[in-house]
Amino acid sequence: MLEHDDDILCLATDPTGQFCATGQVGRHPWLCIWDTETMECLARYKAPLTKGIKSVAFSSDGELVVASGMDEDHSIAIFAWK
């Protein structure tokens, strides 16, 4: 999976283990969700988090992904990625 353009800071897998979410450092960091078998990027988000994504997690049903940023307010974003 080669969608990131900076260092990856966090990683989470969905409850089934089929999908993975990764977040990177950077002024406008990428959050990527990809298939663990094919390595295909299924979703890629750039906003609204800034300065890096320090943590990421899937909801218990795997439908949502939450990420927290490294900005001064420790902002969070929730994505309905499926």
WOTAQUI-V715903 format. One record per residue. PHI is phi in degrees with one decimal (* if undefined). NEAR is the number of other ideal C-beta (glycine too) atoms within 10 Angstrom. Layout:
<<PHI & NEAR> <PHI & NEAR>>
//
This chain:
<<* & 14> <-119.1 & 7> <-79.5 & 16> <-78.2 & 18> <-119.8 & 9> <-152.4 & 13> <-64.1 & 10> <-84.2 & 15> <-102.5 & 17> <-148.8 & 18> <-151.4 & 11> <-144.2 & 17> <-111.9 & 14> <-74.0 & 22> <-57.9 & 11> <-85.6 & 9> <82.8 & 10> <-81.3 & 12> <-120.6 & 21> <-132.2 & 19> <-119.3 & 25> <-131.0 & 21> <-124.9 & 27> <-119.9 & 19> <-82.5 & 17> <136.7 & 19> <-58.5 & 8> <-128.8 & 13> <-75.2 & 27> <-91.1 & 20> <-113.0 & 25> <-117.2 & 22> <-119.6 & 22> <-142.4 & 18> <-81.7 & 13> <-73.3 & 14> <-88.8 & 9> <-94.5 & 10> <65.6 & 11> <-78.7 & 10> <-76.3 & 16> <-98.4 & 14> <-154.2 & 16> <-143.7 & 13> <-121.8 & 19> <-114.2 & 10> <-118.5 & 9> <-102.2 & 12> <-73.2 & 24> <-131.5 & 16> <68.6 & 15> <128.6 & 20> <-111.8 & 26> <-93.0 & 17> <-154.1 & 16> <-148.2 & 22> <-153.6 & 15> <-93.8 & 20> <-69.9 & 13> <-63.9 & 9> <-95.0 & 9> <78.1 & 16> <-80.3 & 12> <-117.7 & 15> <-127.4 & 24> <-114.3 & 15> <-136.6 & 24> <-117.3 & 18> <-95.2 & 21> <-98.3 & 18> <-70.7 & 13> <-60.8 & 8> <-92.1 & 7> <52.4 & 11> <-59.3 & 14> <-123.4 & 12> <-137.6 & 16> <-118.5 & 10> <-120.0 & 16> <-91.2 & 9> <-84.6 & 18> <-79.9 & 13>>
//
